Amino acid sequence: MRDVRDALMVARNSDGKLVRRPLSPHLQVYRWPLSMALSITHRVTGVGLGIGTLLLTAWLATAATSEAGFERFQYFLGSAFGLFLLFCWSLALVFHLMTGLRHLLMDTVHGYDETTYHYTGIAVLVATGVLTVLIWLVGLLTW
Amino acid sequence: MPDTSNMPHVDMLRSPLGRARGLGSARAGSTHWWAQRLTSVALVPLTLWFIWSVLHLADASQVDVGDWLGSPVRLALMLALIAATSTICNLACRS
């Protein structure tokens, strides 16, 4: 028996003739505009931040249990790998916050025209870079 | 007789209206949409507060963290941060 979904792929054209509906091309045929890259990065960083929240809860859990465990955890966060994780996490957090603010702006039905959309995208990238560097400068100077 | 199995044809006895009735909206989208907006708006100040707090606690001992989180306002903010993050994770992964 044929797949029943095949029936949805058949329609009549304006002459009344039965034709197969055309399939639209998928992602791989497009070159990557900024908006597409920001959109998928927003989702990827969102998933990353969800997983990264485990780092926060682990930190709180060790702070609530034992001094030795907490010291070990702080030592891990201060190690090269710990700092690398924290850097990736802060970058993802700031990026997701910035694209999130852009999404909230778009929820008010603003910024949809091509020029504004492109420039708010560039603004997101610049703000992410500046804020992340600023956070790390303050963090490392006061550490 | 020519092979017609690959020619466009309809082999399901279902009208276009019947097909459309079987699809339609899920009727629960606006609650989801609103919850996602509320949590994301709440997370803007919470995230800024969190970054600011973490910078303050960079070299904190366990006692420092205990003292810091001992304030009811900070505890409420921390719980709100974790609750909002978990909620938006759940909502956003499904949208």
gemmi code that builds the backbone of each chain (N, CA, C; Angstrom):
import gemmi

chains = {
    "A": [
        ("MET", (0.838, -1.203, 0.000), (0.000, 0.000, 0.000), (0.875, 1.256, 0.000)),
        ("ARG", (0.427, 2.257, -0.754), (1.195, 3.501, -0.804), (0.980, 4.322, 0.456)),
        ("ASP", (1.940, 5.189, 0.754), (1.846, 6.073, 1.919), (0.653, 7.019, 1.733)),
        ("VAL", (-0.229, 7.129, 2.752), (-1.405, 8.004, 2.610), (-1.017, 9.463, 2.448)),
        ("ARG", (0.191, 9.836, 2.939), (0.620, 11.237, 2.819), (0.832, 11.635, 1.369)),
        ("ASP", (0.987, 10.640, 0.493), (1.122, 10.949, -0.928), (-0.102, 11.694, -1.447)),
        ("ALA", (-1.276, 11.405, -0.840), (-2.495, 12.067, -1.296), (-2.420, 13.576, -1.078)),
        ("LEU", (-1.701, 14.007, -0.023), (-1.565, 15.438, 0.262), (-0.611, 16.111, -0.716)),
        ("MET", (0.170, 15.336, -1.420), (1.158, 15.895, -2.350), (0.572, 16.075, -3.747)),
        ("VAL", (-0.717, 15.757, -3.908), (-1.333, 15.856, -5.227), (-2.418, 16.920, -5.197)),
        ("ALA", (-2.435, 17.782, -6.230), (-3.462, 18.821, -6.294), (-3.801, 19.089, -7.757)),
        ("ARG", (-4.862, 19.865, -7.967), (-5.212, 20.228, -9.342), (-4.603, 21.579, -9.689)),
        ("ASN", (-4.059, 21.723, -10.877), (-3.586, 23.042, -11.308), (-4.757, 23.814, -11.895)),
        ("SER", (-4.496, 25.032, -12.422), (-5.611, 25.879, -12.870), (-6.365, 25.284, -14.068)),
        ("ASP", (-5.747, 24.327, -14.775), (-6.452, 23.666, -15.884), (-7.301, 22.506, -15.395)),
        ("GLY", (-7.227, 22.215, -14.084), (-7.979, 21.090, -13.558), (-7.234, 19.774, -13.657)),
        ("LYS", (-5.999, 19.847, -14.096), (-5.208, 18.630, -14.261), (-4.550, 18.262, -12.931)),
        ("LEU", (-4.483, 16.957, -12.627), (-3.833, 16.527, -11.392), (-2.317, 16.619, -11.536)),
        ("VAL", (-1.678, 17.311, -10.600), (-0.211, 17.425, -10.633), (0.350, 17.141, -9.245)),
        ("ARG", (1.621, 16.759, -9.196), (2.308, 16.637, -7.902), (2.660, 18.035, -7.429)),
        ("ARG", (2.431, 18.317, -6.166), (2.820, 19.624, -5.645), (4.351, 19.718, -5.638)),
        ("PRO", (4.889, 20.911, -5.961), (6.349, 21.039, -5.919), (6.834, 21.097, -4.460)),
        ("LEU", (7.997, 20.571, -4.193), (8.601, 20.666, -2.857), (9.472, 21.911, -2.818)),
        ("SER", (9.356, 22.704, -1.730), (10.198, 23.885, -1.648), (11.620, 23.469, -1.270)),
        ("PRO", (12.617, 24.232, -1.731), (13.995, 23.873, -1.385), (14.261, 24.082, 0.100)),
        ("HIS", (15.128, 23.317, 0.671), (15.416, 23.431, 2.105), (16.679, 24.259, 2.337)),
        ("LEU", (17.090, 24.351, 3.619), (18.171, 25.241, 4.055), (19.424, 25.257, 3.192)),
        ("GLN", (19.851, 24.074, 2.727), (21.178, 23.990, 2.109), (21.312, 24.786, 0.817)),
        ("VAL", (20.181, 25.207, 0.198), (20.316, 25.940, -1.062), (20.527, 27.442, -0.849)),
        ("TYR", (20.322, 27.933, 0.396), (20.483, 29.364, 0.633), (21.900, 29.687, 1.075)),
        ("ARG", (22.391, 30.901, 0.684), (23.596, 31.377, 1.336), (23.150, 31.915, 2.692)),
        ("TRP", (24.075, 31.976, 3.661), (23.669, 32.323, 5.021), (23.647, 33.817, 5.255)),
        ("PRO", (22.447, 34.452, 5.300), (22.415, 35.844, 5.705), (22.589, 35.947, 7.225)),
        ("LEU", (22.877, 37.160, 7.694), (23.116, 37.381, 9.118), (21.926, 36.924, 9.967)),
        ("SER", (20.704, 37.249, 9.462), (19.503, 36.933, 10.243), (19.392, 35.432, 10.509)),
        ("MET", (19.741, 34.619, 9.511), (19.649, 33.163, 9.653), (20.663, 32.657, 10.685)),
        ("ALA", (21.895, 33.197, 10.589), (22.946, 32.776, 11.525), (22.585, 33.164, 12.955)),
        ("LEU", (22.032, 34.391, 13.141), (21.653, 34.843, 14.484), (20.523, 33.991, 15.033)),
        ("SER", (19.581, 33.643, 14.161), (18.422, 32.865, 14.601), (18.841, 31.497, 15.136)),
        ("ILE", (19.677, 30.797, 14.372), (20.063, 29.449, 14.822), (20.995, 29.539, 16.030)),
        ("THR", (21.841, 30.592, 16.058), (22.727, 30.744, 17.223), (21.920, 31.057, 18.480)),
        ("HIS", (20.825, 31.797, 18.325), (19.952, 32.084, 19.465), (19.430, 30.775, 20.061)),
        ("ARG", (18.995, 29.866, 19.185), (18.481, 28.583, 19.668), (19.586, 27.731, 20.295)),
        ("VAL", (20.739, 27.674, 19.615), (21.841, 26.849, 20.128), (22.308, 27.362, 21.489)),
        ("THR", (22.460, 28.710, 21.606), (22.896, 29.249, 22.900), (21.826, 29.017, 23.962)),
        ("GLY", (20.552, 29.030, 23.560), (19.473, 28.765, 24.509), (19.595, 27.368, 25.114)),
        ("VAL", (19.830, 26.389, 24.254), (20.018, 25.010, 24.735), (21.269, 24.930, 25.608)),
        ("GLY", (22.339, 25.596, 25.155), (23.587, 25.611, 25.921), (23.392, 26.219, 27.302)),
        ("LEU", (22.604, 27.289, 27.387), (22.369, 27.946, 28.673), (21.527, 27.062, 29.583)),
        ("GLY", (20.594, 26.317, 28.983), (19.796, 25.374, 29.775), (20.690, 24.352, 30.446)),
        ("ILE", (21.645, 23.827, 29.672), (22.598, 22.852, 30.223), (23.529, 23.559, 31.211)),
        ("GLY", (23.933, 24.792, 30.876), (24.830, 25.559, 31.730), (24.235, 25.888, 33.088)),
        ("THR", (22.899, 25.904, 33.177), (22.248, 26.166, 34.464), (22.628, 25.102, 35.490)),
        ("LEU", (23.005, 23.909, 34.998), (23.482, 22.846, 35.895), (24.711, 23.314, 36.677)),
        ("LEU", (25.531, 24.150, 36.020), (26.721, 24.682, 36.687), (26.314, 25.562, 37.869)),
        ("LEU", (25.278, 26.384, 37.662), (24.771, 27.258, 38.734), (24.182, 26.432, 39.869)),
        ("THR", (23.347, 25.441, 39.518), (22.717, 24.637, 40.574), (23.761, 23.807, 41.314)),
        ("ALA", (24.795, 23.338, 40.590), (25.861, 22.568, 41.247), (26.625, 23.474, 42.220)),
        ("TRP", (26.856, 24.709, 41.800), (27.551, 25.677, 42.646), (26.745, 25.944, 43.916)),
        ("LEU", (25.421, 26.148, 43.759), (24.557, 26.386, 44.916), (24.491, 25.152, 45.810)),
        ("ALA", (24.436, 23.969, 45.187), (24.332, 22.728, 45.970), (25.588, 22.505, 46.800)),
        ("THR", (26.777, 22.753, 46.206), (28.014, 22.565, 46.987), (28.114, 23.626, 48.077)),
        ("ALA", (27.634, 24.855, 47.795), (27.660, 25.907, 48.821), (26.765, 25.526, 49.994)),
        ("ALA", (25.698, 24.758, 49.710), (24.750, 24.394, 50.770), (25.198, 23.163, 51.544)),
        ("THR", (26.146, 22.380, 51.023), (26.496, 21.125, 51.685), (27.784, 21.217, 52.509)),
        ("SER", (28.961, 21.262, 51.831), (30.191, 21.211, 52.632), (31.196, 22.247, 52.172)),
        ("GLU", (32.036, 22.689, 53.100), (33.040, 23.687, 52.780), (34.074, 23.117, 51.819)),
        ("ALA", (34.494, 21.856, 52.082), (35.515, 21.233, 51.235), (35.013, 21.091, 49.797)),
        ("GLY", (33.763, 20.658, 49.659), (33.177, 20.487, 48.324), (33.102, 21.805, 47.593)),
        ("PHE", (32.713, 22.859, 48.319), (32.596, 24.182, 47.714), (33.958, 24.692, 47.264)),
        ("GLU", (34.992, 24.477, 48.124), (36.354, 24.912, 47.769), (36.818, 24.198, 46.508)),
        ("ARG", (36.513, 22.888, 46.432), (36.908, 22.102, 45.255), (36.224, 22.656, 44.003)),
        ("PHE", (34.934, 22.987, 44.159), (34.175, 23.504, 43.010), (34.722, 24.865, 42.568)),
        ("GLN", (35.006, 25.736, 43.533), (35.583, 27.046, 43.212), (36.941, 26.886, 42.528)),
        ("TYR", (37.721, 25.886, 43.016), (39.039, 25.630, 42.419), (38.872, 25.196, 40.965)),
        ("PHE", (37.858, 24.311, 40.734), (37.581, 23.850, 39.362), (37.197, 25.031, 38.464)),
        ("LEU", (36.338, 25.916, 38.960), (35.907, 27.073, 38.155), (37.076, 28.014, 37.856)),
        ("GLY", (38.066, 28.050, 38.769), (39.223, 28.915, 38.561), (40.289, 28.282, 37.683)),
        ("SER", (40.150, 26.972, 37.374), (41.131, 26.301, 36.514), (40.923, 26.727, 35.062)),
        ("ALA", (41.868, 26.361, 34.206), (41.795, 26.781, 32.794), (40.499, 26.287, 32.155)),
        ("PHE", (40.156, 25.017, 32.407), (38.930, 24.471, 31.801), (37.681, 25.144, 32.389)),
        ("GLY", (37.721, 25.403, 33.711), (36.598, 26.073, 34.370), (36.389, 27.471, 33.818)),
        ("LEU", (37.495, 28.195, 33.644), (37.399, 29.554, 33.091), (36.905, 29.522, 31.651)),
        ("PHE", (37.338, 28.486, 30.897), (36.877, 28.327, 29.515), (35.359, 28.114, 29.493)),
        ("LEU", (34.870, 27.227, 30.388), (33.424, 26.990, 30.482), (32.690, 28.285, 30.842)),
        ("LEU", (33.226, 29.002, 31.842), (32.591, 30.248, 32.270), (32.577, 31.277, 31.150)),
        ("PHE", (33.678, 31.316, 30.370), (33.730, 32.274, 29.263), (32.659, 31.950, 28.214)),
        ("CYS", (32.600, 30.671, 27.804), (31.590, 30.257, 26.812), (30.191, 30.556, 27.335)),
        ("TRP", (29.993, 30.262, 28.632), (28.683, 30.467, 29.221), (28.316, 31.951, 29.237)),
        ("SER", (29.271, 32.813, 29.620), (28.964, 34.244, 29.681), (28.708, 34.793, 28.281)),
        ("LEU", (29.485, 34.309, 27.293), (29.284, 34.758, 25.918), (27.882, 34.365, 25.436)),
        ("ALA", (27.510, 33.107, 25.702), (26.188, 32.620, 25.299), (25.086, 33.391, 26.016)),
        ("LEU", (25.312, 33.671, 27.316), (24.298, 34.382, 28.109), (24.074, 35.785, 27.574)),
        ("VAL", (25.169, 36.517, 27.315), (25.042, 37.891, 26.815), (24.434, 37.890, 25.418)),
        ("PHE", (24.880, 36.954, 24.566), (24.336, 36.882, 23.205), (22.841, 36.602, 23.237)),
        ("HIS", (22.442, 35.609, 24.055), (21.036, 35.230, 24.128), (20.192, 36.366, 24.713)),
        ("LEU", (20.779, 37.096, 25.669), (20.084, 38.253, 26.251), (19.859, 39.321, 25.184)),
        ("MET", (20.898, 39.577, 24.370), (20.797, 40.617, 23.339), (19.808, 40.219, 22.248)),
        ("THR", (19.919, 38.977, 21.734), (18.962, 38.546, 20.700), (17.562, 38.455, 21.298)),
        ("GLY", (17.489, 38.124, 22.600), (16.195, 38.068, 23.276), (15.547, 39.440, 23.325)),
        ("LEU", (16.356, 40.471, 23.628), (15.837, 41.848, 23.638), (15.362, 42.239, 22.236)),
        ("ARG", (16.109, 41.771, 21.206), (15.718, 42.067, 19.829), (14.385, 41.378, 19.509)),
        ("HIS", (14.208, 40.156, 20.017), (12.940, 39.448, 19.826), (11.796, 40.193, 20.496)),
        ("LEU", (12.061, 40.717, 21.711), (11.013, 41.454, 22.429), (10.649, 42.738, 21.677)),
        ("LEU", (11.665, 43.380, 21.070), (11.400, 44.552, 20.236), (10.501, 44.155, 19.064)),
        ("MET", (10.804, 42.994, 18.442), (10.021, 42.548, 17.297), (8.601, 42.152, 17.700)),
        ("ASP", (8.426, 41.756, 18.974), (7.075, 41.443, 19.466), (6.186, 42.678, 19.491)),
        ("THR", (6.831, 43.883, 19.530), (6.043, 45.108, 19.488), (5.828, 45.560, 18.040)),
        ("VAL", (6.042, 44.646, 17.079), (5.863, 44.897, 15.642), (6.767, 46.028, 15.143)),
        ("HIS", (8.006, 46.069, 15.637), (8.999, 47.025, 15.144), (10.229, 46.274, 14.648)),
        ("GLY", (10.923, 46.890, 13.726), (12.217, 46.364, 13.297), (12.160, 45.218, 12.311)),
        ("TYR", (11.056, 45.081, 11.591), (10.943, 43.982, 10.634), (11.465, 44.330, 9.242)),
        ("ASP", (11.598, 45.620, 8.913), (12.062, 45.935, 7.562), (13.536, 45.552, 7.415)),
        ("GLU", (13.916, 45.260, 6.174), (15.205, 44.612, 5.910), (16.395, 45.373, 6.499)),
        ("THR", (16.391, 46.714, 6.333), (17.524, 47.518, 6.804), (17.624, 47.465, 8.325)),
        ("THR", (16.494, 47.753, 9.006), (16.507, 47.755, 10.473), (16.896, 46.376, 10.996)),
        ("TYR", (16.331, 45.327, 10.380), (16.600, 43.961, 10.821), (18.092, 43.649, 10.731)),
        ("HIS", (18.709, 44.105, 9.644), (20.137, 43.868, 9.454), (20.955, 44.636, 10.496)),
        ("TYR", (20.618, 45.912, 10.701), (21.425, 46.718, 11.617), (21.219, 46.335, 13.080)),
        ("THR", (19.989, 45.916, 13.462), (19.828, 45.441, 14.843), (20.626, 44.155, 15.034)),
        ("GLY", (20.753, 43.362, 13.964), (21.567, 42.142, 14.028), (23.027, 42.461, 14.289)),
        ("ILE", (23.550, 43.452, 13.562), (24.936, 43.872, 13.771), (25.088, 44.446, 15.179)),
        ("ALA", (24.070, 45.226, 15.633), (24.110, 45.808, 16.983), (24.188, 44.707, 18.039)),
        ("VAL", (23.463, 43.603, 17.814), (23.494, 42.467, 18.745), (24.926, 41.927, 18.864)),
        ("LEU", (25.585, 41.756, 17.707), (26.951, 41.207, 17.719), (27.917, 42.149, 18.425)),
        ("VAL", (27.825, 43.440, 18.118), (28.729, 44.418, 18.732), (28.492, 44.472, 20.237)),
        ("ALA", (27.212, 44.561, 20.650), (26.878, 44.649, 22.076), (27.346, 43.394, 22.810)),
        ("THR", (27.187, 42.222, 22.180), (27.635, 40.982, 22.813), (29.141, 41.017, 23.065)),
        ("GLY", (29.905, 41.412, 22.040), (31.352, 41.486, 22.191), (31.764, 42.462, 23.276)),
        ("VAL", (31.203, 43.672, 23.220), (31.591, 44.728, 24.167), (31.231, 44.321, 25.594)),
        ("LEU", (29.999, 43.861, 25.805), (29.553, 43.520, 27.157), (30.324, 42.340, 27.737)),
        ("THR", (30.609, 41.316, 26.898), (31.347, 40.153, 27.407), (32.757, 40.558, 27.829)),
        ("VAL", (33.422, 41.355, 26.991), (34.769, 41.818, 27.335), (34.727, 42.649, 28.615)),
        ("LEU", (33.708, 43.514, 28.735), (33.549, 44.363, 29.914), (33.367, 43.519, 31.176)),
        ("ILE", (32.499, 42.509, 31.083), (32.239, 41.636, 32.237), (33.538, 40.951, 32.682)),
        ("TRP", (34.310, 40.464, 31.694), (35.539, 39.738, 32.043), (36.623, 40.676, 32.568)),
        ("LEU", (36.652, 41.890, 32.034), (37.605, 42.873, 32.567), (37.300, 43.156, 34.030)),
        ("VAL", (36.029, 43.450, 34.336), (35.622, 43.730, 35.723), (35.887, 42.497, 36.582)),
        ("GLY", (35.511, 41.323, 36.073), (35.669, 40.084, 36.836), (37.134, 39.791, 37.152)),
        ("LEU", (37.993, 39.907, 36.152), (39.411, 39.563, 36.362), (40.135, 40.613, 37.178)),
        ("LEU", (39.700, 41.875, 37.062), (40.360, 42.934, 37.834), (39.986, 42.872, 39.318)),
        ("THR", (38.738, 42.445, 39.606), (38.321, 42.400, 41.015), (38.574, 41.033, 41.653)),
        ("TRP", (38.946, 40.030, 40.846), (39.150, 38.652, 41.340), (40.298, 38.593, 42.332)),
    ],
    "B": [
        ("MET", (-0.276, -2.397, -21.299), (-0.827, -1.254, -20.566), (0.309, -0.450, -19.928)),
        ("PRO", (0.352, 0.902, -20.103), (1.468, 1.681, -19.538), (1.405, 1.719, -18.008)),
        ("ASP", (2.570, 1.830, -17.393), (2.657, 1.895, -15.927), (2.228, 3.289, -15.456)),
        ("THR", (1.129, 3.390, -14.700), (0.622, 4.700, -14.268), (0.866, 4.961, -12.778)),
        ("SER", (1.632, 4.076, -12.104), (1.760, 4.217, -10.645), (2.500, 5.492, -10.242)),
        ("ASN", (3.341, 6.038, -11.158), (4.060, 7.264, -10.807), (3.384, 8.532, -11.309)),
        ("MET", (2.235, 8.366, -12.002), (1.508, 9.547, -12.481), (0.804, 10.205, -11.296)),
        ("PRO", (0.639, 11.546, -11.299), (-0.102, 12.186, -10.214), (-1.540, 11.685, -10.176)),
        ("HIS", (-1.958, 11.226, -9.022), (-3.343, 10.775, -8.882), (-3.723, 10.798, -7.404)),
        ("VAL", (-5.030, 10.756, -7.124), (-5.518, 10.755, -5.746), (-5.983, 9.355, -5.405)),
        ("ASP", (-5.419, 8.757, -4.362), (-5.937, 7.447, -3.978), (-6.391, 7.440, -2.517)),
        ("MET", (-6.889, 8.602, -2.033), (-7.459, 8.644, -0.697), (-8.866, 9.207, -0.839)),
        ("LEU", (-9.867, 8.494, -0.300), (-11.250, 8.960, -0.446), (-11.576, 9.959, 0.650)),
        ("ARG", (-11.014, 11.184, 0.527), (-11.233, 12.188, 1.551), (-11.317, 13.545, 0.867)),
        ("SER", (-12.343, 14.332, 1.213), (-12.511, 15.627, 0.555), (-11.500, 16.624, 1.106)),
        ("PRO", (-11.195, 17.697, 0.351), (-10.273, 18.725, 0.864), (-10.767, 19.321, 2.178)),
        ("LEU", (-12.125, 19.479, 2.345), (-12.662, 20.045, 3.593), (-12.394, 19.087, 4.754)),
        ("GLY", (-12.627, 17.832, 4.522), (-12.386, 16.824, 5.563), (-10.930, 16.816, 5.983)),
        ("ARG", (-10.067, 16.984, 4.996), (-8.632, 17.003, 5.280), (-8.284, 18.207, 6.150)),
        ("ALA", (-8.841, 19.388, 5.812), (-8.551, 20.611, 6.560), (-9.095, 20.526, 7.986)),
        ("ARG", (-10.277, 19.891, 8.142), (-10.874, 19.766, 9.484), (-10.007, 18.927, 10.400)),
        ("GLY", (-9.302, 17.996, 9.823), (-8.433, 17.134, 10.627), (-7.186, 17.853, 11.109)),
        ("LEU", (-6.881, 19.006, 10.524), (-5.672, 19.729, 10.911), (-6.066, 20.899, 11.818)),
        ("GLY", (-5.861, 22.125, 11.423), (-6.304, 23.264, 12.234), (-5.388, 23.558, 13.396)),
        ("SER", (-5.763, 24.560, 14.221), (-4.884, 24.999, 15.304), (-4.981, 24.072, 16.500)),
        ("ALA", (-3.952, 24.157, 17.361), (-3.933, 23.314, 18.554), (-4.785, 23.900, 19.670)),
        ("ARG", (-5.220, 25.154, 19.523), (-6.099, 25.880, 20.470), (-5.454, 26.138, 21.824)),
        ("ALA", (-4.145, 25.985, 21.946), (-3.497, 26.270, 23.228), (-2.274, 27.156, 23.018)),
        ("GLY", (-2.197, 27.802, 21.856), (-0.981, 28.530, 21.502), (-0.778, 29.822, 22.263)),
        ("SER", (-1.874, 30.548, 22.580), (-1.689, 31.882, 23.170), (-1.161, 31.802, 24.599)),
        ("THR", (-1.590, 30.786, 25.363), (-1.069, 30.614, 26.725), (0.430, 30.403, 26.684)),
        ("HIS", (0.842, 29.517, 25.779), (2.263, 29.208, 25.591), (3.032, 30.475, 25.212)),
        ("TRP", (2.465, 31.210, 24.254), (3.111, 32.438, 23.762), (3.279, 33.440, 24.897)),
        ("TRP", (2.205, 33.639, 25.673), (2.262, 34.606, 26.771), (3.245, 34.195, 27.853)),
        ("ALA", (3.239, 32.927, 28.198), (4.144, 32.435, 29.239), (5.590, 32.651, 28.810)),
        ("GLN", (5.850, 32.434, 27.515), (7.212, 32.615, 27.008), (7.624, 34.089, 27.079)),
        ("ARG", (6.696, 35.000, 26.751), (7.013, 36.434, 26.822), (7.213, 36.882, 28.261)),
        ("LEU", (6.329, 36.429, 29.170), (6.444, 36.835, 30.573), (7.776, 36.402, 31.157)),
        ("THR", (8.153, 35.132, 30.914), (9.413, 34.648, 31.476), (10.599, 35.366, 30.846)),
        ("SER", (10.521, 35.649, 29.522), (11.683, 36.304, 28.906), (11.817, 37.738, 29.397)),
        ("VAL", (10.696, 38.440, 29.588), (10.766, 39.805, 30.119), (11.314, 39.778, 31.546)),
        ("ALA", (10.859, 38.812, 32.355), (11.343, 38.709, 33.742), (12.833, 38.400, 33.782)),
        ("LEU", (13.303, 37.617, 32.794), (14.700, 37.201, 32.807), (15.667, 38.327, 32.435)),
        ("VAL", (15.184, 39.405, 31.825), (16.098, 40.506, 31.481), (16.706, 41.125, 32.745)),
        ("PRO", (15.879, 41.651, 33.699), (16.500, 42.180, 34.923), (17.165, 41.093, 35.769)),
        ("LEU", (16.583, 39.889, 35.792), (17.163, 38.805, 36.603), (18.569, 38.443, 36.115)),
        ("THR", (18.734, 38.410, 34.767), (20.044, 38.076, 34.211), (21.069, 39.148, 34.552)),
        ("LEU", (20.662, 40.436, 34.423), (21.580, 41.523, 34.749), (21.974, 41.454, 36.221)),
        ("TRP", (20.994, 41.200, 37.096), (21.269, 41.063, 38.531), (22.223, 39.899, 38.775)),
        ("PHE", (21.989, 38.798, 38.057), (22.813, 37.600, 38.235), (24.267, 37.851, 37.843)),
        ("ILE", (24.480, 38.496, 36.695), (25.852, 38.789, 36.241), (26.555, 39.684, 37.270)),
        ("TRP", (25.843, 40.716, 37.717), (26.383, 41.644, 38.706), (26.750, 40.897, 40.000)),
        ("SER", (25.865, 39.993, 40.456), (26.112, 39.242, 41.690), (27.300, 38.302, 41.554)),
        ("VAL", (27.385, 37.596, 40.435), (28.473, 36.641, 40.228), (29.819, 37.359, 40.236)),
        ("LEU", (29.850, 38.562, 39.642), (31.088, 39.339, 39.643), (31.497, 39.689, 41.075)),
        ("HIS", (30.497, 39.960, 41.925), (30.782, 40.266, 43.333), (31.294, 39.055, 44.088)),
        ("LEU", (30.846, 37.862, 43.673), (31.155, 36.635, 44.417), (32.329, 35.866, 43.809)),
        ("ALA", (33.132, 36.528, 42.960), (34.176, 35.808, 42.215), (35.119, 35.019, 43.129)),
        ("ASP", (35.537, 35.611, 44.251), (36.474, 34.885, 45.115), (35.846, 34.614, 46.487)),
        ("ALA", (34.531, 34.389, 46.498), (33.816, 34.216, 47.767), (34.082, 32.841, 48.370)),
        ("SER", (34.092, 32.794, 49.715), (34.171, 31.502, 50.408), (32.751, 30.985, 50.591)),
        ("GLN", (32.665, 29.756, 51.120), (31.341, 29.169, 51.323), (30.501, 30.020, 52.281)),
        ("VAL", (31.178, 30.556, 53.316), (30.471, 31.381, 54.304), (29.939, 32.659, 53.645)),
        ("ASP", (30.773, 33.257, 52.770), (30.347, 34.462, 52.055), (29.081, 34.198, 51.246)),
        ("VAL", (29.089, 33.064, 50.521), (27.932, 32.724, 49.677), (26.701, 32.500, 50.555)),
        ("GLY", (26.922, 31.821, 51.720), (25.821, 31.593, 52.657), (25.231, 32.899, 53.159)),
        ("ASP", (26.116, 33.827, 53.543), (25.668, 35.142, 54.014), (24.922, 35.884, 52.914)),
        ("TRP", (25.503, 35.814, 51.720), (24.935, 36.543, 50.582), (23.527, 36.035, 50.257)),
        ("LEU", (23.392, 34.702, 50.231), (22.102, 34.111, 49.876), (21.152, 34.070, 51.076)),
        ("GLY", (21.650, 34.456, 52.266), (20.811, 34.458, 53.462), (19.757, 35.553, 53.435)),
        ("SER", (19.980, 36.579, 52.610), (18.987, 37.644, 52.494), (17.761, 37.122, 51.744)),
        ("PRO", (16.538, 37.345, 52.300), (15.338, 36.809, 51.656), (15.127, 37.342, 50.240)),
        ("VAL", (15.499, 38.612, 50.005), (15.307, 39.191, 48.668), (16.190, 38.467, 47.654)),
        ("ARG", (17.471, 38.258, 48.036), (18.401, 37.585, 47.112), (17.963, 36.149, 46.868)),
        ("LEU", (17.507, 35.479, 47.942), (17.055, 34.098, 47.777), (15.862, 34.043, 46.821)),
        ("ALA", (14.930, 34.991, 46.993), (13.756, 35.025, 46.121), (14.171, 35.281, 44.681)),
        ("LEU", (15.122, 36.213, 44.486), (15.589, 36.509, 43.131), (16.262, 35.287, 42.506)),
        ("MET", (17.084, 34.578, 43.320), (17.780, 33.391, 42.813), (16.784, 32.300, 42.426)),
        ("LEU", (15.776, 32.080, 43.310), (14.757, 31.075, 42.997), (13.970, 31.477, 41.754)),
        ("ALA", (13.653, 32.788, 41.634), (12.924, 33.273, 40.454), (13.754, 33.055, 39.201)),
        ("LEU", (15.065, 33.308, 39.311), (15.960, 33.117, 38.160), (15.943, 31.659, 37.698)),
        ("ILE", (16.084, 30.735, 38.658), (16.127, 29.314, 38.291), (14.768, 28.850, 37.768)),
        ("ALA", (13.680, 29.306, 38.411), (12.337, 28.911, 37.966), (12.053, 29.440, 36.563)),
        ("ALA", (12.382, 30.736, 36.331), (12.113, 31.335, 35.016), (12.964, 30.670, 33.937)),
        ("THR", (14.231, 30.364, 34.268), (15.110, 29.718, 33.293), (14.567, 28.337, 32.924)),
        ("SER", (14.164, 27.554, 33.941), (13.642, 26.217, 33.670), (12.362, 26.295, 32.846)),
        ("THR", (11.487, 27.266, 33.197), (10.219, 27.392, 32.471), (10.459, 27.751, 31.014)),
        ("ILE", (11.344, 28.731, 30.790), (11.568, 29.162, 29.404), (12.266, 28.064, 28.610)),
        ("CYS", (13.098, 27.278, 29.273), (13.735, 26.119, 28.622), (12.665, 25.167, 28.098)),
        ("ASN", (11.737, 24.855, 28.980), (10.652, 23.946, 28.635), (9.813, 24.521, 27.494)),
        ("LEU", (9.403, 25.790, 27.614), (8.535, 26.399, 26.600), (9.248, 26.553, 25.265)),
        ("ALA", (10.483, 27.072, 25.316), (11.180, 27.408, 24.073), (11.596, 26.165, 23.303)),
        ("CYS", (11.919, 25.091, 24.000), (12.303, 23.866, 23.295), (11.115, 23.269, 22.548)),
        ("ARG", (9.891, 23.667, 22.931), (8.703, 23.140, 22.263), (8.139, 24.090, 21.223)),
        ("SER", (8.770, 25.266, 21.034), (8.174, 26.202, 20.067), (9.092, 26.459, 18.893)),
    ],
}
model = gemmi.Model(1)
for chain_id, residues in chains.items():
    chain = gemmi.Chain(chain_id)
    for i, (resn, *xyz) in enumerate(residues, 1):
        res = gemmi.Residue()
        res.name, res.seqid = resn, gemmi.SeqId(i, " ")
        for name, pos in zip(("N", "CA", "C"), xyz):
            atom = gemmi.Atom()
            atom.name, atom.element = name, gemmi.Element(name[0])
            atom.pos, atom.b_iso = gemmi.Position(*pos), 0.0
            res.add_atom(atom)
        chain.add_residue(res)
    model.add_chain(chain)
structure = gemmi.Structure()
structure.add_model(model)
structure.setup_entities()
